Amino acid sequence: MSNKQKRKLRSQDWFGGSDKGGFIHRSWTKNQGFPNHLFDGRPVIGICNTWSELTPCNAHFRLIADCVKRGIYEAGGFPLEFPVMSLGEPLMRPTAMLFRNLASMDVEESIRANPIDGVALLVGCDKTTPACLMGASSCDLPTIAISGGPMLNGKFRGEDIGSGTAVWKYSEDVRSGAMPMCDFLEAESCMSRSAGHCMTMGTASTMASIVEALGIGLPMNAAIPAVDSRRYALAHMAGRRIVEMVNEDLSISKILTRRAFENAVRVVGAIGGSTNAVIHLLALAGRLGVDFKLDDWDRLGRNVPCLVNLMPSGKYLMEDFYYAGGLRALMSEMRDLLKLDCRTVNGQTLGENLSEAKLINPEVIRPRANPIATSGGTAILRGNLAPDGAVIKTSAATPRLLNHTGPAIVFKNYQELEARIDRSDLPVTEDSVLVLQSAGPLGAPGMPEWGMMPIPKKLLDKGVRDLVRISDARMSGTAYGTCVLHVSPESHVGGPLALVEEGDLIRLDAEGRRLDLLVSDEELSARRARWTKPTARYDRGYGALYLERVTQANEGCDFDFLSRAAGTGEPEIH
Ligand code: FES
């Protein structure tokens, strides 16, 4: 049967010619053993692979790519796999976030420069998902995302332990003397015991859920464990589907609409998802020209109950979430809050996809009448300490601290934090508010996940496990605590956070969405006059480009020259 398309596809500009160019494009590609018929005008599908042994969460992606290829061939397409920069959260320094935009540029330019008609994005570890979605959005070809899936539940001495979340808890226990070092070291082997990404509802699981909620991944994409055979069947089906999407000309911008973003925000609220999603979705919307701003988070997510009982907000892990029915069952529980008419990559609407949902375990996925928290949404704060906004994940905070006034303990940077935090003369009490400066997009730089500052040892010894903590940093999606994050503008550019001094009173009112520094305007003006801009960390290479063009957290930390919908256009042929 002929696979020739009625519509001339983009790849035919390379493979369809009968001239010198056509010869070159086909001939060199054939050195891999591809027969003539694969160049007959069928959809060429790029498999954009973030595989890397330096990204442990994505280290199984060559197996996933093989399954996607099977599906592509089966549906009459021609798969060509290509590597892009991978971003491994546990190993990259100073932080993988510094390189998200670089990876997205790699994805964008790799797609645009090559004979590709549709793209399958293999995504997993935190930043690989937004980087790939952002890059692909700037090209606007038919696109499907396949998440790599979470690790199996960690198991330590009969207890389920979660990626990240257990590390934070155990490291505090070691510091307070409640856990011996030998147990701590044993736990590290027990936590990461299979392929896959963090199995808590951290950033990777949040982004995988967003992929499904946006409709850019197939139903059940979010939760199937990485080593479950059904993850590989899903990859196979995604390969089949991306070929059909090319034939239907179902480009990414037809899926990632404003209404799809609204669904994603509400789903993030219902899963108690990572605050990192705020930054990534703002950046993604910017690439697509979708009108979606920081305050939309608060408005859309404010009354969404947290229904998923997963760490760090709850008790269970992603494996349990899958067995309980997965994201489809959760979305079915909140149908009234979703735009059910949104198109998804399988050709059906979100509402049609939810018709097959089954809630198996109401302890893991709570019914609406029995939520984990009445609001799981990320609250957006404003006030004289954060004129352009700050975020707090209320479901991971201590309720009594959500309305709190206390004196500041100020750390000028992370190095000072490390040097002072456990000193016996640190003037900290359980009413104190820890403030970290120089941790934002430009200040750190790269906005590392330093926002969950450690509790000072003298308070740990008294049993204190949470304090109000404020910074221009991010926080790991697996972390918890009353942490105000993403304060904008950041201290490095002279935002009010730079003016906070030790002992200043700070008031957090999460319900009222306020964050205020209780210092007079006159005093703040005097401090501003004394403030001097810090020197830039990089003066060459990618770092210098980053410092010159990155936007603030309230705008998604994308490069200013990338956040626009107008396409670059097709490359010229020489
Ligand atoms: Fe890769 Fe958590 S470290 S997902």
Residues whose N, C-alpha, C, O or C-beta is under 5 A from the ligand:
A	BS01	FES	C57 E89 P90 G124 C125 D126 H197 C198 A204
